[in-house]
Every structure is written in C-alpha cells, then in structure tokens.
Amino acid sequence: MIQKLIKKIEDSYYWDARVKSLDCNYFGDEVKLVFEDEEKDITYHFEECYKVKIEHAVECPKDGASKELTFAQIPYFMQDVELKEIEISDKKYMEFVINMHPVELSIVCNKFNIY
C-alpha cells in the first residue's frame, strides 16, 4: 500500500509547486494541503491524524501576516515529500515529512488521499 501511495504522490508532480493553503481542522484530526498544478489544484488530504507538526524556519522572517498575502506573495513551494510506514504500540501508521521551505510539515496518520 505504501508503495502505491508513493507512486501516486510522485505522479502528482509536486516539485516546486506553490502551496496555496494548509488547513488543520478538528483538533488536528484532518489536514489539507493544496498546491497549484498547471491544469488544476492538487489536494493532499490527511485523516485520522495523531501528529501534526508545522515548523517555520526562524531564519526566514515572515513579511507580514500570512492571511494577508496575495497568491503571488506566498513563499511556500513543495520541495520533497517522504512517506514511510511506522509502527507504534503494535499499530501501523503512515508518516509524512513534507518540505515546503521555509516550512517543514510532519504528519502521522491513518488515511491519505490525493484529489
């Protein structure tokens, strides 16, 4: 299953795509990451999340509130998506590490889809 998801992620051609939005809802249970594609937006949808970690590089200062940025001012671009299966307390989970410099996103979840 992990290999099929990795292939699906690679087929989404995320490299250097501008991230349009990152939403974390329901106390971190659901995360949506939307990035641009030539023909349509691509959404990574994570569900049943147990860990959601968003780290913005401190050495890259923010030039104002992110909610006020125009699309052209959004500084986040997809660089790398890593996926592996991990085991915690005899249960298997998916662990994603997404580099969208200057932000790194780490998610541990049970469900993942691409739209």
Steps between C-alpha positions, in 0.01 A plus 500: 500500500779746587668445163172576319462823698860600430435448128180704523687781677778496240239508223355819651810689376529709814861616446528881526120543505374799696305402811166681499369395841566285802202431729495307824152422633318308772778525756759372254296200385488625139759690295462630145792622294414663166758584235477630147529293187487618139147376442346483849583516868618184673387421856678268740241396758621341824246347741506333839816694584689440822789738447499826309814709526551822306840664529584831336873572471576785738784623279241573227301793640137545410422822314164555666200284582459199273125556477567832326731363229390506140542178303821629338646585843460152650859386565434127544595255225487121512851356499484145631241253630615199699267221607573197711308254710569506872383280785398633840356272770447217248299727264615618158480863390617712209759765571539787256775760499437781254757768423337819375782731595504698721240269660542134585185300564497168685182291523422157643161372388288201397343629177633694202349600166590721206232699319 
